[in-house]
């Protein structure tokens, strides 16, 4: 068996290929042609070149130097995984890629694969290269692929139909609705590059990437409601073709360039924030009139219909039962010892017993003690540690069920918690309750609500660095846009049917972490007497106990205590009938009213 090339050999091979092409450098993002959070093994270019396996990052290679840029989630991981003799790791806040390029490019030509960078990213790159006296050059084919000798094959998983009773709307209904909206804007076609948009529009799901039921493909949606779906035909069974109907044409991905060339003289919508720059280059060369705008599927997809919301509620009831079974098991198992990896595996096994379980929705975050302070921690053989008395255990997990996607975080005390732990946990809980009980006028964005979840922490001079809430799909991505709750400004108002997470936290570096996460659905709220605007609220979907031993009850107001008691009563009522008698006894104690 031939040994795998080292980091030095891979880097040298890429540099030689760049020199052969007359290029000085190359950018390697952690991205595929669809800009997804999860990518197939065949698109793990950043990991192959550098060893870094995080879900976001960028490598820049020049003849004498190379660097890897990551955000705050991965500053520890990148140093553990990357050989710093060959790649210098940088935190994006300390040294952004733009600043590094201005210092290092020095009039040279740096290449990029236009399929792997969005139009917005490329416009910025070109500007930075000009400021450095250099040039950003698009390549027709990826030079890294030319030297990746053992590159895995592209995924070949079959696509499958999402049943209408779960989707809630037929594909034809969605296609004609969006097509009519394009027609109203005098737009002839829209380019769709996001797999979640295509999955939602065509009511299909797949298994091309881990943790997310995507079929990797592209599509053209026309104003008449018809679609050309550019997907490997081997993934589409005769039954699925029949289900899609005559208005959906299945074409090979090899036919995509020609189809774009055929749009000469047409007005075409493309999203610069998600579509590769290659689409803009190709359409521009073909003589199409490009309208840069939002992917037309993203907002309607985010607003779940009645069937999707019913599926989400059902999925969360079953998920709650799996999590409660796990929590009761963990309580019994702790005296004998449990590691992070054992806990994550046991929880996954409980979930997998459900007939509608399809996969986890992300790799479980099971962080004990100091590992819990790493926001996006992933247990590995080198980091796995036992849950220890006097520490906290942060467990962030979720599942993909055919009728819904779940994501829940609970922080558990192992033994007796300290007063500091209880204080911080209760402040996080107060913020969670403040958001869960918020009433707000239609038109409000998540950015405007974010401070509600942070105020109890701010009052003690504390905060957390991640967003408070992300959107969640309907048996789709656990991280869905365009809705979010965050400090970052947003122009997207929360609308009925949207599902978002409610997950404030607090992290004491080197000691422990705290996060409490439920998923909530935006609902219409009864308007109080004299109200001048329609009001919205949140319906909590997640059903799992919150560790009462960590609550400093003296910090809670009567209304907050009432909310928690009511929530726990809901959990007991919904989950109790699904579990065995022994687990039900544990649940009754875990959801008892506060003293």
N, C-alpha and C positions, 0 to 999 in steps of 0.2 A: 504494500500500500504506500502511495506517495504521501509524504508528509505535507501538511497544510503550510502554505507560505507564511512567514513571520510578518509582523507589522512592517519591519524594515524592507522586506522583499516586496510587499504589496505596494508600499509607497514608492519604492524605486521603479517598479513596473509602471505605475501610473505616470510618474515623472518622465520616464522614457517615452511613453505613448504621447504625452503632451508635447514633448520636444519634437517627436516625429511629425506632429501635426502643425508645428510652428506656433505653439501656444505656450504662454509662460505659467499659467496657473489654471486651477479648476475649483469650482464650488461643489460640494457634495452635501445636499440637504438630507435630513431624515424624512423623506417624502417619496410618494409614488406619483403617478400621473393623476391621481384623484385627490391628493392632499388630505388623506385620511389619517386618523389617529393610529390605526392599525394598518400595517402594510404586509403583503405576502413576503415569504422568504426571498423570492426573486428580486424584491425591491429594497432589501436591507443593505443598501450600499454603504451607508455610514458605519454600520456595525462591522461589515466586512473589512473596510479600510482601516478603521481606528480601534475597533473593539468596544466602542461605546454603544450600549443597548437601550438607552432611554428613548422615550417616545417623541422627543423634540430635540433638535440640535442641528448644527451645521459645521462642516469641516471646510477649511480653505487651505489649498495646497499651492505653494510657490516653489521655485527651484531650490531655495536655501532654507525655507522655513514652512511650517505647517501648524495650524491651530484648530481647536475644536471649541465651539461657542455653545453654551447651554444656559438655561435660565436657573432660577434659584432652587428649583426642585432637584436639580441634578449636580450641584456643585461637589457633593461628596462622591456620588457614584462615578462621575467622569474621572476623578483622580484614582479611583479604585480600578477602573477598567482600561484606561488609556495609557499607553507607554509614553511617558513624558520625555523620553529621549528623542522622540520623533514628532510628537504633537504637543503643543502647549495648550492647556485648557484655560478657558476664560469664562468668567461669569458675564453674561450679557450686560448687566448694569455697570460692571467695572470696566469692561472693555467691549463695546459693541463691535459687531463685524464691520460696520461702516468706518469706525475710527481705525481699526486695524488695517483695513484696506487703504485708507488714506495715508497711513504711515508706511505701509509695506509695498503697495502696488508700484509706486514710483515710475509711472509711465509705461507699465507693461500691460500685456493683454491677458485678461483672465476670462476663462470660458465658463459657460453654464449650459445645462441641458434645459431648453425652454419648455419641455414637458413637465419638469419637476419644480418649476418656480412659477408662481402666479404672475399675471401681468403687473399687478401692483408691486410685487417684489422686484421684478425686473426693471420697472421704471425707476425705482429707488436705486438699484444696483448701477444702472447706467449713469445716473446722476453722480453717485459717489465715485465711480471710475473716472468720470470727466474731471471731477475736482482733484483727483490724484494724478491727472495728466495721462491717464491710461485709457483702456477701452474694455468694455464688457462685450464678449463675443458669444453668440449663440452657436451651438454645434448641431450638426444634422443627426449625429448619433453619439451616444455617450461613450467617452473614452475609457471610463472605468469599466464598463461592460466588456470592452475589448480585452481587458487584462484579467477579468474575473473568470478564470478558467473553469471552476467548478460551480458556477452560478446555478442555483436551483431552477427548475422549470416553473413556468407560470402555473397558477392553480387551475385545476380542471373540475372543481366541484359542480354538480348539477344545480341548476336553479329550480325553485319550486314556487307554486302559487301560494299567496297568502289568502286564506278563505275569505269570502265576502263577508261572512258573519263576524269576522274579526276585524277586517279592514273598514267595514262600515260604509264605504262608497266604492262603486265600481271604477275600474280604470277608465272606462269610457267617459263616465261622468266627470272625473278629474281632468282628463285630457281635453274634453270639449270646453270645460269651464276655463281652464288656463289658456287654451287656444283662443277663445273668444276675447280674453283680456289682452292677449298679444295683438289680435286684430284691431281692437279699439285703439291701440297705440301705433297702428300701421306698421307692425313688426311681423315679418313673414315667418320667422322661425327663431327658436331659442336653442342654444347649445347647452346640454346638460352634462356635466362632468362629475358631479358628486354622486357616489353610489347610493346614498340614502335618498336623494331626490328621485332617482330612477326607480329604486325599490318601492318607494311610496307611490309614485305615479302609475307604475305598471302592476302594483300589488304582487310583487315577487320578492322572494328572499333567497339567500344563498349561503355558501360556506367558504368563500374565497379568502377571508382573512380571519384571524383569531378574534373571538369574543364579540363579533359584530356580524349579523347575518346579511352580508353584502354579496352581490354579484358584481364583480369589477367589470365595468362597461361604460360606454358613452351613449348618448342619445341626441337626436334632433326632434324637438317638438315643433310641429307646424301650427299655423294659425287655424287650420281646419280641424285640429284635434288629432291628426294622425301623428305617428311616431316612427322614426327609423331607429331601431335598437342595435347598436354596434357591439356585439357580444360574440364570443366563441360559439358557433352554432351547435357544437357538441354539448354545450351546457343546457340547451333548450330541447326538452323532449317534445314529441308530437302532441302529447296531451297539453303541455303548457302552451305550445303554439296555438292550439285550438282555443284554449282559454283566453289567450291574448286577443284573438279576433283578427279580422282582415285589415283593420286600421293600424296595426302594429306590424311593421316589417322587420324581420330579423336579418341582419347583415353582418358579415365578418368585420372585425376591427380594421382589417387591411383596406376595407372600402371607405373608411372615414376620410382620408385625405381627398379622395376624389369627390366625395359628397360635399365637403366644404368648398372645393373648387367650383362645384356646380351651383353655388349660391351667389355667383356673380350678379351684381345689380340688385340683390335682395337686401332687405334690412334685417339684421340678425342681432339678437340679444345674447351677450356673453357677460358673465360675472367676472370682473377683474380681480376680485378677492379670492376666488376659488378655482378659476379656470387657468390652466397653464398658458404661459405667454405664447406657446406654439400655436394655439388657436387664433390668437389675434394676428400673429404673423401670417398664418396661412390664409385667413379670411381677407386680410388686407391685401395680400398679393393677388388674391382671386378677384378683387374688385367689389367685394361686398361692402355694404354700408353697416358699420358696427355700432351698436348701441351698447355702451357699458352700463350694466345695471345688475340688480340683485337676481340671483337664481329664483325663477318664479315659483318653484316648488317649496322653498324653505319656509315661508310664513304660513301658507295653508297647511303644510305638513305639521308644523308646530302646534296648530290649533286642533287638538284631538276632537273627533266627533263622538257621538254618544256610545257607539259600539267600542271604540278604542278606549274611552274612559271606563266603560264597564269591564273591558278586558284588563285594564290596569288595576282596577279595584280587586278583581278576582285573583290576578297574579300576586298582588301584595298580600292578600289573605293567605294564600298558600305559602308564599315566601316567609311570612311571619311565623307560620307553623314550623317551617324548617329551621328558622333562626331560634325560635324558642326551644325546640328539641335540642339544638346545639348548646344553647346557654345552660339548660338543665344538665346536659352531659358534662359540660365544662365544670360546672359547680361540683359535680360528683368526682370528676377526674383530677382536679387540682391537687388534692392531697398526695396523689401518686406521681404527679409531675406531668406537665404538658409543655411542649415547645411551640413556637410560633407556627412552624411548618405543619406540625401535627394538628393544631387547631384549624388552620386553613383547610387542610385536607378533609378533616372530619365535617366541617361545615359544608364543603362542596359535596360530600357524599350524601348528606341529608337532603340537599337541594336536588341532587340527581335522581332521587327516588320518585320525584314527581313526573308524571307521564308527559306533561307539557314542557318540561325542562329541555332546553336545547344547548345551553352553554352557560358559563359564567359571563357576566357583562363586562368584567375587567379582571385583571389579576388581583386577587385579594390582598389588601394591606392589613397585615397582622403584626403590629408593632408593640412589643413589650418594653417597658421601661424606656431607656433612651431612644430605642428604635421608633417608638411612637411619636417622638418629636420630629422625625423626618417625614414631611408631609406626604410624599409619594413613595414611601418605603416599600420595597419588595423583598421578602425573605429569600435568602439564598443559603446554600450549604455553609458558606463562610460567615453569614451573619445570624443564622438561626440561633435563638437563645430561649431558655426556659422562662415561663411566666413565674415571677418570683414574688414572695410575700413582701408587702409594703410598696409594691409598684403598681402602675396602671397598665392596662392592656387596651390598645386602640385597635378596633376591628372594623374595617371599611370593606364592604363586600356587596355583591349583587349578582343577579342572574338574568339570563335571557329565557323567557318563557314565550311560547307561541302567541300568547295573548297580552304580553306586557314585559317591560324591562324594569328591573328593580335596582336600587342603590341605597344602602343603609349603612350608617356608622353608629356604633355604640362604643363607649368607653367604660371599662369595667375596672373596679378596684379589686386587686388581688390581696386579700387580707384587709387590715384596717388602713384607711387612707389618712394622710396627714391633713391638718387644718388648711394648709395652703392648697392642697389638691381639692378639697371640698369647696373652698372659696372660689377657685378658678373654674371648677366644674359648674358651680351654681351660676356664676356670671355668664358662662356660655349657655347654660340652660335658659336663663332669663332672656338672653338675646334671641334664642331659638323660639321661645314662646312669643316674644314681641313680634317676630315676623309671622309666626303661624296665625296669630290673632289679628293681624293688620287688616284694616279696611281702608280702601284707597279708591279715588275716582278713576274712571276709565280714562286711558291716556297716560297713566303713570308708568314710568319705566322702572326696571329693577334697580338701576343706579340710584333712583330717588328713594328707594326703600332700604338700601343697603345699611344705612346708619342705624336703623332700628335694631339690627342684630349685633351691632358693635358697641352701642351706648353703654351697656353694663360693664364692658371691659374698659372702654375709654374712661369711665368714671374712676377706675383704679389705675389709670395710666398704662393700660395694656391694649393689645390689638392682635390681629392675625393678618398674614400677608397674602392669603389666597382669596379668591372670590367667595361670596356667601352662597351663591347658587348658580347652577348650570342647567340648561335645558336637558330633557330626557325624551327619547323617542318611544314609539309604540312598536315593540319588538324590532327596534332599530338601534341607533347609537345611544350609548349611555351618556354621551356628551353631545348635545344637539343645540344648534343655533336656530334662529338668531336671538332668542331670549336669554337673559342672564340676570343675576343679581350681583352687583360688583361695584367697587369704587370706580372702576373704569367707566367713563361716560358711555351712554347708549342712547340711541334714538328710537329703539324698538320698544314700543309700549307692550306691557303685559296684557294678554287677551284671554277671554274665557277659553278653556280647553288646553291651554299651555300647561305642561308639567315642568316644574323646576325643583331643584333641590334646595333645602333649607339647612345649611351646614356651617354655622359658626364654629370656631375652635380657638384653642390657645395651646402654645407649644413652648416648653421650657427646654431649651437646647441642652442636650446631654443628660436629661433627667426623665421627662415624660411628655406625652402629648394628649390633648383632649379634643374631641370633636363629637358633636351630636348631629346626626343627619337623618332627616326624613324627606321623602318626596312629597310635594304638594301640587295640587291642580288648581289653576285659577278658575274661580267660579263667579257668577253674578251674585251679588249680595243684596238682601232686602234694603231698600232705601229708607232711611229714617224719615220721620215726619218733617216736611219742609225741605227735604233734600233738593238741591238744584242740579245735581249731576248723577248719572248712573254710577253705582258703586260696585266694586269688586272685592273679593276675599280669597282666601286659600282654604282648600279642603285637604287635610292631611291624609295621605294614602298609606304610608308605612305603618305597620302594626308590629311593634316590638317594645318590650319593657325598657325603661330608662333606669339606670342603676340608682336606686333610692339611697344606698349607703354613701353615695358621693354628694348628696344634696345637703347643703347647709340651709335647713328650712327657715331659719330666722332671716335669711336674705330674701325670701320669697314674699310677695304680696299675697293677700287673700285671693285675688283674681288669678295669680299665677299658680297657687296651690290648687285652686279649683280646676284650672285647665289641665294640670298634670293628673289629678285624680280622675277627671272625666276621660282623659286620653287612655289612662291605664284601664279604666272600666271597659272602654271600647276594645282594647287589645284582648282583655280576658274574654269578653263576649265573642269576639270573632275567632280567636285562635283556640280557646279552650276546647271546643267540641272536636277539633281536628287532631288532638294529641292524646297520648295514653294517660292513664290515671296518675301515674307517678309524675309525669311531666306537668300534668294539670295542677297537681298540688304545688309544684315549684312555681308555676305561673301565678297561682293565686297569691302566694306570698310575695312574689316580685311585683305584682300590680296592686297590692293592698293600698288603701288610702294612706296619705302621709299622717304621721302622728301629730 
